Every structure is written in C-alpha cells, then in structure tokens.
C-alpha cells in the first residue's frame, strides 16, 4: 500500500511540475520555475522509492499514464486548452491501460 501512496505523491508532484513548466515561460518567471524544479525533484525521489517494490516498466507506465491524464485536465482547467476527439480517445485508452495493469497484472506489485 505504501508503494501506491509513494506513486501517487510522485504523480501529483510531476503533474504540478509539468503544469508549472508552461507558467515558467522558459524559466523566466521565478516562482513557477521553483515549482518545476521542486516538483520534478519530489516526483523522481518518490518514483525511486516506488521502484523498490514495483517493476520499472509497470511503475513508469502508471506514473506517465496517470500523469498524462492529470496534465491534460490541468491544461483544460488552467490554460483553457481543449483536446480534440482523437486526443480524448487516446486518453481513454491510456486510462484503460492503467486499469488493466492495476486490476489484472501480477507484476504491478499488489
């Protein structure tokens, strides 16, 4: 269970960092730049803890897949970016993949 808590922390930190990356305006704005550096530092630290108990490929698939979905949601909410139909279909497929890994894979570290 602790592994999944660490994974969620890594995902949320990466989501914050990636969202702040756009706001940093190529690292020309101080506070968003601090959020990017801090967020990625936290994300990679907690992802490294996850790798103690979960296979690399599975951990990365979950981290990146869930992160893609959350960053897309943040793009819609904060930056008013609207994904088109193919992007929405792709995101739904990513969600399906994450569910398959978590529900059926014996390598997911359950």
C-alpha positions in Angstrom: 0.0 0.0 0.0 2.9 2.4 0.8 4.2 1.8 -2.7 1.0 3.2 -4.2 1.0 6.2 -1.8 4.5 7.0 -3.0 3.4 6.5 -6.6 0.5 9.0 -6.1 2.9 11.5 -4.5 5.3 11.1 -7.5 2.4 11.5 -9.9 0.9 14.6 -8.2 4.4 16.3 -7.9 5.1 15.6 -11.6 1.6 17.0 -12.6 2.3 20.2 -10.6 5.8 20.5 -12.1 4.6 19.9 -15.7 1.7 22.3 -15.3 4.1 25.0 -13.8 6.5 24.4 -16.7 4.2 26.3 -19.1 3.8 29.1 -16.5 7.5 29.4 -16.1 7.7 30.8 -19.6 11.0 29.1 -20.4 12.3 29.6 -16.8 12.0 33.4 -17.0 9.4 33.5 -14.1 10.9 32.8 -10.7 8.1 31.1 -8.7 6.8 28.8 -11.5 10.4 27.8 -12.2 10.9 26.9 -8.5 7.7 24.8 -8.7 9.0 23.0 -11.7 12.4 22.2 -10.2 10.9 21.2 -6.8 8.1 19.2 -8.3 10.3 17.2 -10.5 12.7 16.6 -7.6 9.9 15.3 -5.4 8.5 13.2 -8.3 11.7 11.5 -9.1 12.6 10.9 -5.5 9.2 9.2 -4.8 9.3 7.3 -8.1 12.7 5.9 -7.0 11.1 4.7 -3.7 8.3 3.0 -5.8 10.9 1.1 -7.7 11.9 -0.8 -4.6 8.7 -2.8 -4.8 7.4 -2.4 -8.3 8.9 -3.3 -11.7 10.3 -0.4 -13.6 8.1 -0.7 -16.7 4.9 -1.0 -14.6 5.8 1.9 -12.4 6.7 4.1 -15.4 3.5 3.1 -17.2 1.4 4.0 -14.3 3.4 7.2 -13.5 3.3 8.5 -17.0 -0.2 7.3 -17.9 -1.9 8.8 -14.9 0.3 11.9 -15.3 -0.8 12.4 -18.9 -4.4 12.3 -17.9 -3.9 14.7 -15.0 -1.8 17.2 -17.0 -4.4 17.2 -19.7 -7.1 18.0 -17.1 -4.9 20.8 -15.7 -4.4 22.1 -19.3 -8.1 22.3 -19.7 -8.7 23.9 -16.3 -5.8 26.4 -16.1 -4.8 27.1 -19.7 -8.2 26.6 -21.4 -6.7 24.1 -23.8 -9.3 21.8 -25.4 -8.3 18.3 -26.5 -9.9 17.2 -29.8 -11.7 13.9 -30.2 -8.6 11.8 -31.2 -6.8 13.1 -28.0 -9.8 12.2 -25.9 -9.9 8.7 -27.4 -6.2 8.3 -26.7 -6.6 9.5 -23.1 -9.4 7.0 -22.6 -7.2 4.2 -24.0 -4.5 5.3 -21.5 -7.0 5.1 -18.6 -8.0 1.7 -19.9 -4.4 0.6 -19.9 -3.8 1.8 -16.4 -6.9 -0.1 -15.2 -5.8 -3.3 -16.9 -2.3 -3.0 -15.2 -3.8 -2.4 -11.8 -6.6 -4.9 -12.0 -5.0 -7.8 -13.8 -1.2 -7.6 -13.9 0.6 -9.8 -11.4 3.7 -7.6 -11.9 2.1 -4.4 -10.6 3.3 -5.0 -7.0 -0.1 -5.9 -5.4 
